[in-house]
Amino acid sequence: MHKLYIILSYLLVPIILINTYLRVLRNKEDKKRYKERFGITNLKKPNEKEVIWIHASSIGEFKSSDFIINKYYKKYCILITTTTKTASDYALKNYGEKIIHQYVPFDIIFWINKFLNNWRPKLVIWIESDLWPNTIVRLREKRINTIFLNARISPKSFNRWKKISSYYKFITKSFCIIYAQSKNDLERIKQLTNINVEYLGNLKL
């Protein structure tokens, strides 16, 4: 099934490009930084620090990373990726001196490779529910330690994933461990994966 996903993702590249440029024209994408969505950046990995990459799609998910940032930013380079501009603005406003922010590249293998080859993260922390199959599987292929933190899955998403549970297992075996944000999420995720799942509680609270 993953091979089919890869093929479909490549077929969507022209649409992604056109849609991104239209969003730039409509001021829905950052005009100065939209190329980060294609893995292109002028920034480089700091030579003196290892990189911890934290992906948090939105502001709500990003708030779950507060403790990690404040605990480790002095020892490690904290690379934050988000999907939305509002999350980017929030991260830079509140943690600008502690992090590097990039927009997460679209889930296309050659854009992901550009991103990973530039930043070479030592550890990846994936927050909540935004699973990007190509990216997550590529982390496993590159043997990059990855944690699924504050994980959640709604009843509706759970019912959808149950129909293709083998693919959920395939994606999530990239994670060293999964920490669920509620006991209900814990039970649902346990039914879909063979990876060790533990209850940690909602880090946003």
C-alpha positions in Angstrom: 0.0 0.0 0.0 2.8 2.4 0.7 4.1 2.0 -2.9 0.7 3.1 -4.1 0.9 6.1 -1.7 4.3 7.1 -3.1 3.0 6.9 -6.7 0.0 9.0 -5.9 2.1 11.6 -4.1 4.3 12.0 -7.2 1.2 12.4 -9.4 0.0 15.2 -7.1 3.2 17.2 -7.4 2.0 19.5 -10.3 -1.2 20.2 -8.4 0.8 20.9 -5.2 3.0 23.4 -7.0 0.2 25.2 -8.7 -1.8 25.4 -5.5 1.2 26.7 -3.5 1.9 29.5 -6.0 -1.8 30.4 -6.0 -1.8 30.6 -2.2 1.3 32.8 -2.4 -0.5 35.2 -4.7 -3.5 35.2 -2.4 -1.3 35.9 0.7 -2.2 32.6 2.2 1.5 31.4 2.2 4.6 33.2 3.4 6.0 34.9 0.2 9.5 34.9 1.6 9.5 31.3 2.9 7.2 29.2 0.8 10.1 27.3 -0.7 10.6 25.7 2.7 7.6 23.6 1.8 9.8 22.1 -0.9 12.7 21.4 1.4 14.6 24.5 0.3 16.1 26.9 2.9 19.0 29.3 3.2 19.6 28.2 6.8 22.1 25.5 7.8 22.4 23.0 10.6 24.6 24.5 13.4 27.9 22.6 13.6 28.3 22.8 17.3 24.9 21.3 18.3 22.9 18.1 17.5 19.4 18.8 16.1 16.2 17.8 17.8 13.4 18.2 15.3 9.9 18.7 16.7 7.0 18.7 14.3 3.8 20.3 15.5 1.2 21.1 12.8 -0.8 23.9 14.5 -0.6 26.3 17.5 -2.4 23.8 19.7 0.0 21.0 19.0 3.0 23.3 19.3 2.0 24.2 22.9 2.7 20.6 23.8 6.4 21.1 23.1 6.9 24.0 25.6 8.6 21.8 28.2 11.0 20.1 25.7 12.1 23.5 24.3 12.8 25.1 27.6 14.5 22.0 28.9 16.9 21.3 26.0 17.3 24.5 23.9 20.7 25.3 25.5 22.2 21.9 24.8 20.6 21.1 21.5 19.5 23.0 18.4 15.6 22.8 18.5 14.2 22.7 15.0 10.5 23.4 15.0 8.3 22.7 11.9 4.7 23.7 11.6 2.1 23.6 8.7 0.3 26.9 9.3 1.6 30.4 9.2 -0.2 31.3 12.4 1.7 28.5 14.2 4.9 29.8 12.7 4.2 33.3 14.0 3.3 32.0 17.4 6.5 29.9 17.7 8.8 32.7 16.6 7.1 35.3 18.8 7.3 33.3 21.9 10.4 31.1 21.4 12.3 32.9 18.7 15.6 33.0 20.6 15.4 29.3 21.5 14.4 27.6 18.2 14.9 27.5 14.5 11.5 27.4 12.7 10.9 25.9 9.2 7.7 25.1 7.4 7.4 21.3 7.1 8.0 20.1 3.6 5.2 18.5 1.7 5.1 14.7 2.0 7.0 14.1 -1.2 10.1 12.0 -1.0 12.6 14.2 -2.9 11.5 17.3 -0.8 11.8 15.3 2.4 15.3 14.2 1.5 16.4 17.8 0.9 15.1 18.7 4.3 16.7 15.8 6.1 20.0 16.1 4.3 20.2 19.7 5.4 19.2 19.4 9.0 20.3 15.8 9.8 18.3 15.5 13.1 19.5 13.3 15.9 16.0 12.8 17.3 12.5 13.6 15.9 9.5 14.2 18.1 6.2 14.0 16.2 3.3 15.6 18.1 -0.4 14.6 18.2 -2.0 13.3 15.0 -0.5 14.7 11.9 0.9 11.5 10.4 2.8 12.0 7.1 3.5 8.5 5.7 6.4 9.3 3.4 8.2 11.5 5.9 7.7 9.1 8.8 8.8 6.0 6.8 11.8 7.9 5.5 12.9 8.6 9.1 12.9 4.9 9.7 14.9 4.2 6.5 17.5 6.7 7.7 17.5 5.2 11.1 16.6 8.4 12.9 15.1 7.9 16.4 11.5 9.1 16.4 9.0 9.5 19.2 5.2 10.0 18.7 4.3 12.4 21.6 1.0 13.5 22.9 -0.6 11.1 20.4 -4.3 11.1 19.8 -6.8 9.5 17.5 -10.4 10.5 17.3 -13.1 7.8 17.2 -13.8 8.8 13.6 -10.2 8.5 12.6 -9.9 5.3 14.5 -12.8 3.8 12.5 -11.1 4.9 9.2 -7.7 3.5 10.2 -9.3 0.2 11.3 -10.1 -0.5 7.7 -6.4 -0.2 6.8 -4.9 -1.1 10.1 -1.9 -2.9 8.5 -0.9 0.4 7.0 -1.1 2.2 10.3 1.1 -0.5 11.7 3.5 0.0 8.9 3.8 3.8 9.4 4.0 3.7 13.2 6.7 1.1 13.4 9.0 4.0 12.7 8.4 5.2 16.2 10.6 4.0 19.2 7.6 4.6 21.5 4.2 6.3 21.4 2.9 8.4 24.3 -0.9 8.8 24.3 -2.5 12.0 25.6 -5.5 10.2 27.1 -6.4 6.7 28.2 -9.1 6.5 25.4 -6.4 7.4 22.9 -4.1 4.8 24.5 -6.7 2.0 24.0 -7.5 3.0 20.4 -3.9 3.3 19.3 -3.0 0.0 21.0 -5.5 -1.7 18.7 -3.8 -0.3 15.6 -0.1 -0.8 16.2 2.4 -3.2 17.6 4.6 -0.4 18.9 4.9 0.1 22.7 2.2 2.7 23.7 2.2 4.4 27.1 -0.1 6.9 28.7 1.6 10.2 29.6 -1.3 12.7 29.7 -2.1 15.8 27.7 1.0 18.0 27.6 -1.0 21.0 26.6 -2.6 20.9 30.0 
